[in-house]
Amino acid sequence: MSSRQVSKLFLQEVRQTSRRTSPSTLRPAYSTLSFSRNYSEGSTGTPRNSAMEDSFTKREKANEDYFIKQHERELLAHLRDELKKQQKKLDNLENKLEDMKK
């Protein structure tokens, strides 16, 4: 069967179906398309073997580690300051309590 005959049969079938159904039922059924992303193993952010580390990943890891250590130092210094303030308040309250006992 040639392509011309196939298209002719298809049009006849569509015409017959359109007579039997309403226009709203003739809408094509769209299938949901899904795409998957395939990343190469060497792109940034993918898990790698330890043997595959290059200078960029080593430098990035060193920068991240440095930032984390700096942040932890800042937090620790802040906590020490808060502890000193609380200790002063506690000492002050103890002194007031002793004064009240006298």
C-alpha positions in Angstrom: 0.0 0.0 0.0 1.4 3.4 -1.0 1.7 6.3 1.3 -1.0 8.1 -0.7 -3.4 5.3 -0.2 -2.6 5.2 3.5 -3.3 8.9 3.9 -6.5 8.6 1.9 -7.7 5.8 4.2 -6.7 7.8 7.3 -8.7 10.8 6.1 -11.7 8.7 5.4 -11.5 7.2 8.9 -11.2 10.6 10.5 -14.2 11.9 8.6 -16.3 8.9 9.6 -15.2 9.3 13.2 -15.9 13.0 13.3 -19.4 12.4 12.2 -20.0 10.0 15.1 -18.3 12.1 17.8 -18.3 15.6 19.1 -15.4 17.9 18.4 -14.3 17.8 22.0 -13.5 14.1 21.8 -11.4 14.5 18.8 -8.6 16.3 20.7 -5.4 14.3 20.4 -4.2 12.5 23.5 -0.9 14.0 24.5 1.6 11.8 26.2 3.8 13.1 28.9 7.3 13.5 27.8 10.1 13.0 30.3 13.7 13.8 29.8 16.7 12.5 31.6 19.9 14.4 32.0 23.0 12.5 31.5 26.0 14.2 33.0 29.5 13.2 32.4 31.4 11.8 35.3 33.9 14.6 35.2 31.4 17.5 35.7 31.6 19.4 38.9 29.4 18.2 41.7 29.3 14.5 40.8 30.7 11.8 43.1 34.1 10.7 42.0 36.7 8.2 43.0 39.5 9.4 45.1 41.9 8.6 42.3 40.0 11.0 40.0 40.7 14.2 42.0 42.2 17.0 40.0 43.7 20.3 41.1 40.3 22.1 40.8 38.5 19.8 43.2 41.4 19.8 45.6 41.4 23.6 45.6 37.7 23.8 46.0 37.8 21.3 48.9 40.6 23.3 50.6 38.6 26.6 50.2 35.5 25.0 51.7 37.4 23.5 54.6 39.0 26.9 55.3 35.7 28.6 55.2 34.2 26.1 57.6 37.1 26.4 60.0 36.9 30.2 59.9 33.1 30.1 60.6 33.6 27.6 63.5 36.3 29.9 65.0 33.9 32.9 64.8 31.1 30.9 66.4 33.5 29.7 69.1 34.7 33.3 69.8 31.1 34.5 70.0 30.1 31.7 72.4 33.1 32.5 74.6 32.0 36.2 74.7 28.5 35.1 75.6 29.8 32.8 78.3 31.9 35.6 79.9 28.8 37.9 79.9 26.7 35.2 81.5 29.4 34.5 84.1 29.5 38.3 85.0 25.8 38.3 85.4 26.0 35.2 87.6 28.7 36.7 89.8 26.7 39.9 90.1 23.6 38.0 91.2 25.6 36.0 93.7 27.0 39.2 95.2 23.5 40.7 95.5 22.3 37.5 97.1 25.1 37.6 99.7 24.4 41.3 100.4 20.8 40.4 101.0 21.8 37.7 103.5 23.7 40.2 105.6 
